[in-house]
């Protein structure tokens, strides 16, 4: 019998929509396939400056419930643009170095964003939840305000958040995940913050086929590797064959330890062959995870 080695994962959207998407993307898929998904993900941002706590509290409750059922959790952050208060996709910017400079005009706004996120992550920590924390993703692409900037400035921003969360905010429930995109030619490793500042590496992939450019570079770090976002390109939504994912992992990317299907039309529930994927002997479901001691 083949050894199970890849955790199944599914993103469940943002804020107050997360519970409904959890029901569709995870609970209903479990009902249909008999296999509960191991890793549940939510997002701390709608891409705009909505630091209102009820949004994140709603997402946190979905994660806490999944954790208490024996699952694992991950959080992505589409951070709003701190210069403008606009979306994560708003590229207007001056210099990333301003974020970590206390004398800059934007520093106070940035620190307020970090404080809000740290408060929400601490709420998970108080519930005993360990989080795969995935900030500043797809940095080698040009669609987010933090993307395609000077690598030293990106690394300084990452290290600043890491130190602030771990040393000042005392958050000890985070596993830090570095996840560039496969869809651009910039080297996946170019923005890597260093082994001391990263626990897990991964790739976000939306395309026909499974050319995970950057896999060799990232696995060479020795860190666990995951497919941190996966789903069809827009033209293939609803017809994507998820059985092909595990075949690609077995044949070409055997060091993969988890995948996370993205939400909505990219999800397992809205595409083909979720059952074939989740029942494959390489794939680990929530019911196969080690039991945690009760608190």
C-alpha positions in Angstrom: 0.0 0.0 0.0 1.3 3.5 -0.9 2.1 5.8 2.0 -0.2 8.7 2.6 1.8 11.9 2.5 -0.2 14.9 1.2 -2.7 16.8 3.4 -5.9 17.8 1.6 -6.8 21.5 1.9 -9.6 23.9 0.9 -9.9 27.6 1.2 -13.2 28.9 2.4 -13.3 32.6 1.6 -13.3 35.7 3.8 -15.0 37.1 6.9 -18.7 36.5 7.3 -19.0 34.4 4.1 -16.5 31.8 5.4 -19.1 29.7 7.3 -21.4 29.3 4.2 -18.4 28.4 2.0 -17.1 26.0 4.7 -20.5 24.2 4.5 -20.3 24.0 0.7 -16.6 23.4 0.1 -15.8 21.2 3.1 -18.9 19.8 4.8 -20.7 19.0 1.5 -17.6 17.5 -0.1 -17.2 15.3 3.0 -20.8 14.2 2.7 -20.4 13.3 -1.0 -17.0 11.6 -0.8 -16.8 10.2 2.7 -13.5 11.9 3.2 -13.1 15.0 5.4 -10.6 17.7 4.3 -7.6 18.1 6.6 -6.7 21.8 6.1 -9.2 24.7 6.1 -8.2 28.2 5.0 -9.7 31.6 5.3 -8.6 35.2 4.5 -8.1 38.2 6.8 -8.8 40.7 4.1 -11.2 41.5 1.3 -8.4 43.4 -0.3 -9.5 46.7 1.3 -8.9 48.3 4.7 -11.7 46.5 6.5 -10.1 45.9 9.9 -13.6 45.6 11.5 -13.2 42.8 14.0 -16.5 41.1 13.3 -15.2 40.1 9.9 -12.1 38.4 11.3 -14.0 37.0 14.3 -16.4 35.3 11.9 -13.4 33.8 9.9 -11.7 32.8 13.2 -14.8 30.9 14.4 -14.8 28.8 11.3 -11.1 28.0 11.9 -11.6 27.3 15.6 -14.4 24.9 14.8 -12.4 23.1 12.2 -9.4 22.8 14.6 -11.6 21.4 17.3 -12.9 18.8 14.9 -9.2 17.7 14.6 -8.3 19.7 11.5 -5.5 22.1 10.6 -5.9 25.7 9.5 -4.2 28.3 7.3 -4.8 32.1 7.0 -4.0 34.3 4.0 -3.9 38.1 4.1 -4.8 40.2 1.1 -3.4 43.3 3.0 -5.0 46.6 2.0 -2.7 49.3 0.6 -1.5 51.2 3.7 -0.7 54.3 1.6 -4.3 54.7 0.3 -6.5 52.4 2.3 -7.5 50.9 -1.0 -7.4 47.3 -2.1 -4.5 44.8 -2.1 -4.6 45.2 -5.9 -4.1 49.0 -5.8 -0.5 49.5 -7.0 -0.1 53.1 -6.1 2.9 53.2 -3.8 6.1 55.0 -2.9 8.6 52.7 -1.3 8.2 49.6 0.8 11.0 50.8 3.0 8.7 53.5 4.3 6.6 50.9 6.1 9.4 50.0 8.5 10.6 53.6 8.9 9.0 55.3 12.0 9.6 58.7 10.5 7.6 58.0 7.4 4.0 59.2 6.9 2.7 55.7 6.2 4.4 53.9 9.2 1.6 54.6 11.7 -1.1 53.3 9.3 0.9 50.2 8.6 1.4 49.5 12.3 -2.3 49.9 12.9 -2.9 47.2 10.2 -0.4 44.9 11.9 -2.0 45.4 15.3 -5.4 44.5 14.0 -4.1 41.3 12.3 -2.0 40.4 15.4 -5.1 40.7 17.6 -7.0 38.3 15.4 -4.1 35.8 15.3 -3.9 36.0 19.1 -7.5 35.1 19.3 -6.7 31.9 17.5 -3.7 31.3 19.7 -5.9 31.7 22.8 -8.1 28.9 21.4 -5.1 26.7 21.0 -5.0 26.9 17.2 -1.7 26.7 15.3 -1.9 28.7 12.1 -0.1 28.3 8.8 0.3 32.1 8.3 0.7 33.2 4.7 1.3 36.9 4.2 2.5 38.8 1.2 1.9 35.9 -1.2 2.6 35.9 -5.0 5.2 38.6 -4.5 6.9 37.7 -7.8 3.9 38.9 -9.7 2.8 42.4 -10.4 -0.8 42.5 -9.2 -0.5 43.2 -5.5 1.0 46.4 -4.0 3.8 44.4 -2.5 4.5 42.5 -5.7 7.6 42.9 -7.9 9.3 45.3 -5.6 13.0 45.4 -4.8 13.7 42.0 -3.0 15.7 43.6 -0.1 12.8 45.9 0.7 10.3 43.0 0.5 12.5 40.9 2.8 12.9 43.8 5.3 9.1 44.2 5.4 8.7 40.4 6.0 11.3 40.4 8.7 9.7 43.4 10.4 6.4 41.7 10.6 8.0 38.5 11.8 9.9 40.3 14.6 6.8 42.4 15.6 4.5 39.4 15.8 6.9 37.0 17.5 8.8 39.3 19.8 6.6 42.3 20.5 3.2 40.6 20.2 4.4 37.3 21.5 2.5 35.2 18.9 3.9 31.7 19.2 1.1 29.9 17.3 2.3 30.8 13.8 4.1 28.8 11.1 5.3 31.2 8.5 4.6 30.3 4.8 6.4 31.8 1.9 4.4 31.4 -1.4 5.4 32.9 -4.7 3.4 32.3 -7.9 4.3 29.9 -10.7 2.8 32.2 -13.4 5.7 34.6 -13.7 9.3 34.2 -14.7 10.9 35.9 -11.7 12.8 33.3 -9.7 10.6 31.8 -6.9 13.4 32.1 -4.4 14.2 35.8 -5.2 12.2 37.2 -2.3 12.9 34.4 0.2 13.3 36.0 3.7 15.7 33.3 5.0 15.5 30.1 6.9 15.1 31.8 10.3 12.0 33.7 9.1 10.2 31.0 7.2 8.8 27.6 8.2 7.1 26.3 5.1 7.5 27.1 1.4 5.0 26.8 -1.4 3.6 27.8 -4.8 0.3 29.4 -6.0 -0.7 27.8 -9.3 -3.5 28.7 -11.6 -3.0 27.3 -15.1 -3.8 24.4 -17.4 -1.4 21.7 -16.6 1.0 21.4 -13.7 4.2 23.2 -14.5 5.3 24.2 -11.0 8.1 26.5 -11.8 10.1 27.1 -8.7 9.6 23.7 -7.1 13.3 22.7 -7.3 14.4 26.1 -5.9 12.0 26.0 -3.0 12.5 22.4 -2.0 16.2 23.0 -2.0 15.7 25.2 1.2 14.9 22.0 3.1 11.6 23.4 4.3 8.3 21.5 3.9 6.7 22.3 0.5 3.0 22.8 -0.2 0.9 23.9 -3.2 -0.5 26.9 -1.3 -3.2 27.8 -3.8 -4.4 25.6 -6.7 -7.2 26.0 -9.1 -8.1 26.2 -12.8 -7.4 29.2 -15.0 -10.6 31.1 -15.6 -11.5 29.5 -18.9 -11.5 26.0 -17.2 -13.5 26.8 -14.1 -16.2 24.1 -13.4 -14.4 21.6 -15.7 -11.1 21.3 -13.9 -10.1 17.7 -13.2 -8.7 17.5 -9.7 -7.7 13.9 -10.1 -4.9 15.1 -12.3 -3.4 17.1 -9.3 -2.5 14.0 -7.3 -1.1 12.3 -10.5 1.2 15.4 -11.0 2.3 15.3 -7.4 3.2 11.6 -7.5 5.1 11.8 -10.8 6.7 15.2 -10.6 6.4 16.9 -7.2 6.7 14.1 -4.6 8.0 16.4 -1.8 4.6 18.1 -1.7 3.1 17.8 1.8 -0.2 19.7 1.3 -2.4 21.4 -1.2 -5.0 24.1 -0.8 -7.7 24.4 -3.5 -8.9 27.9 -3.7 -12.6 28.9 -3.0 -15.6 29.7 -5.1 -15.3 28.5 -8.8 -11.8 27.2 -8.2 -13.0 24.8 -5.3 -13.1 21.1 -5.1 -16.9 21.3 -4.8 -17.4 23.1 -8.1 -15.0 21.1 -10.3 -14.5 17.5 -11.2 -13.2 14.4 -9.4 -12.9 15.6 -5.9 -13.7 12.1 -4.8 -10.9 10.6 -6.9 -8.4 13.1 -5.3 -9.5 12.8 -1.7 -9.7 8.9 -1.8 -6.3 8.5 -3.4 -3.9 6.6 -1.1 -1.4 9.5 -1.0 -3.9 12.0 0.3 -4.5 12.5 4.0 -7.9 13.6 5.4 -8.8 15.1 8.7 -9.8 11.8 10.1 -6.3 10.4 9.5 -4.5 13.2 11.5 -3.1 12.3 14.9 -5.4 13.1 17.7 -4.6 16.1 19.8 -4.8 16.0 23.6 -7.9 17.8 24.8 -7.2 21.1 26.5 
